[in-house]
């Protein structure tokens, strides 16, 4: 038997443990009656600030801010579920602002590279951005067709960790992180397309 492509880099069990660990923070926000959309908006604003820091060449500050934005992004959904405030608009709002958050940070990174005339790295940023958007688009389109599509080993969480780690380590590590995302985000998008094709094919053979 052929080994299938790994579905996820960070397993659901690890994500469940993380959500469990952040429950005290979620309960704190619940006591303050904070709406999940407020956390989503804060995450976007922090991501924009992170992108500005990156453009200014403050790699470590940008990376820390981007991780902080990721924390807010991970809390808003948990807050909505725990507080019984889930809604279709909230899901749309969260997903849309997540895309803008990534765009801001990638643009800041492109500015940083272009300012130093690292043209290959600058091009890699736009390839990485395109791949990241396609990963999200394929999932959204599949779910619009009532097909689950959460597979892929370079999803948003992994991309955020890679970018932040690269910025914290060194400019060279950041370049490497961008190239990894440029390649593997597009592979992930293709993986999702293949997954949907196989799912539909399997469903057709069972009818």
C-alpha positions in Angstrom: 0.0 0.0 0.0 1.2 3.5 -0.8 1.6 5.9 2.1 -0.8 8.8 1.9 0.3 12.4 2.3 0.0 13.4 6.0 -3.2 15.2 6.7 -2.0 17.6 9.2 1.3 18.8 10.7 -0.3 19.8 14.0 -2.7 17.0 15.0 -6.2 17.6 16.3 -5.1 16.2 19.7 -2.5 18.8 20.1 -5.0 21.5 19.1 -7.4 20.1 21.7 -4.8 20.3 24.4 -4.0 23.9 23.4 -7.7 24.9 23.5 -8.0 23.2 26.9 -5.0 25.1 28.2 -6.4 28.5 27.1 -9.8 27.9 28.7 -9.0 30.0 31.7 -8.3 33.0 29.4 -11.5 32.3 27.5 -13.5 32.2 30.8 -11.8 35.5 31.8 -13.1 37.2 28.6 -16.5 35.6 29.1 -16.7 37.3 32.6 -15.9 40.6 30.9 -18.6 39.9 28.4 -16.2 40.4 25.5 -17.7 39.5 22.1 -15.7 37.1 19.9 -15.7 39.6 17.1 -13.8 42.0 19.3 -10.9 39.5 19.6 -11.0 38.9 15.9 -10.7 42.6 15.2 -7.9 43.0 17.8 -6.1 40.1 16.0 -6.3 42.0 12.7 -5.0 45.2 14.2 -2.1 43.5 15.9 -1.3 41.7 12.6 -1.3 45.1 10.8 1.1 46.4 13.5 3.3 43.3 13.0 3.4 43.9 9.3 4.4 47.6 9.9 7.2 46.4 12.2 8.4 43.9 9.7 8.5 46.6 7.0 10.6 48.7 9.3 13.1 45.9 9.8 12.1 45.1 13.4 11.9 41.4 12.9 11.8 40.2 16.5 9.1 42.8 17.4 7.1 41.8 14.3 7.3 38.1 15.1 6.2 38.6 18.7 3.3 40.7 17.6 2.3 38.2 15.0 2.3 35.4 17.6 0.1 37.6 19.8 -2.3 38.1 16.9 -2.4 34.3 16.5 -3.3 34.0 20.1 -6.3 36.2 19.7 -7.2 34.4 16.5 -7.2 31.1 18.4 -9.3 32.4 21.2 -12.1 34.0 19.3 -13.6 30.8 18.0 -13.3 29.1 21.4 -14.9 32.1 23.1 -17.8 32.0 20.6 -18.4 28.2 21.2 -18.0 28.4 25.0 -20.2 31.5 25.3 -22.8 30.3 22.9 -22.2 33.2 20.5 -21.5 31.2 17.3 -23.1 32.6 14.1 -22.6 32.3 10.4 -21.7 36.0 10.2 -19.1 35.5 13.0 -17.6 32.6 11.0 -17.5 34.8 7.9 -16.1 37.7 9.8 -13.3 35.6 11.4 -12.3 33.9 8.1 -12.2 37.2 6.2 -10.1 39.1 8.8 -7.8 36.1 9.0 -7.0 36.5 5.3 -6.4 40.3 5.7 -4.1 39.6 8.7 -2.0 37.3 6.6 -1.9 39.8 3.7 -0.7 42.6 6.0 2.1 40.5 7.4 3.2 39.2 4.0 3.2 42.7 2.6 5.4 43.9 5.4 7.7 41.0 4.8 7.8 41.8 1.1 8.6 45.4 1.9 11.5 44.3 4.2 13.0 42.1 1.5 12.5 44.6 -1.4 14.1 47.4 0.7 17.2 45.3 0.8 16.9 44.3 -2.8 16.4 40.6 -2.1 14.3 40.2 -5.2 14.1 36.4 -5.2 12.9 36.5 -1.6 10.4 39.2 -2.5 9.0 37.0 -5.3 8.8 34.1 -2.8 6.6 36.2 -0.5 4.0 36.7 -3.3 4.1 33.0 -4.2 3.7 32.2 -0.5 0.8 34.7 -0.2 -0.9 33.2 -3.3 -0.5 29.7 -1.9 -1.8 30.7 1.5 -4.9 32.3 0.0 -5.5 29.2 -2.2 -5.3 26.9 0.8 -8.1 28.9 2.5 -10.1 29.3 -0.8 -10.2 25.6 -1.6 -11.5 24.8 1.9 -14.1 27.5 1.7 -15.2 26.4 -1.8 -15.4 22.8 -0.7 -17.4 23.5 2.4 -19.7 25.6 0.2 -20.3 22.3 -1.7 -21.0 20.5 1.6 -17.6 18.7 1.6 -15.3 18.7 4.5 -11.8 19.8 3.6 -9.5 20.4 6.6 -6.6 18.3 5.4 -3.1 19.8 4.6 0.1 19.9 6.5 0.7 23.7 6.1 -2.4 25.4 7.3 -2.6 28.8 8.8 -1.3 27.9 12.3 1.7 26.2 10.8 2.4 29.2 8.5 2.2 31.7 11.4 4.6 29.6 13.5 7.1 29.3 10.6 7.0 33.0 9.9 7.3 34.0 13.5 10.1 31.5 14.2 12.0 32.7 11.1 11.8 36.3 12.2 12.9 35.5 15.7 15.9 33.6 14.6 17.5 35.7 11.8 16.8 37.3 8.4 18.2 34.2 6.7 15.8 32.0 8.7 12.9 34.3 7.7 13.8 33.9 4.0 13.9 30.1 4.4 10.5 30.2 6.2 9.0 32.2 3.3 10.4 29.8 0.7 9.0 26.8 2.7 5.6 28.4 2.8 5.9 29.3 -0.9 6.4 25.7 -1.9 4.3 23.8 0.7 1.3 26.1 0.9 0.7 25.5 -2.8 1.3 21.7 -2.3 -1.3 21.9 0.5 -3.8 23.6 -1.8 -3.3 20.9 -4.4 -3.6 18.3 -1.6 -7.0 19.7 -0.7 -8.2 19.7 -4.3 -7.1 16.0 -4.6 -8.8 15.2 -1.3 -12.1 16.7 -2.5 -11.8 14.8 -5.8 -11.2 11.5 -4.0 -14.1 12.2 -1.5 -16.5 12.8 -4.4 -15.2 9.8 -6.3 -15.6 7.6 -3.3 -19.1 8.9 -2.6 -20.0 8.2 -6.2 -18.8 4.7 -6.1 -20.8 3.9 -3.0 -24.1 5.1 -4.5 
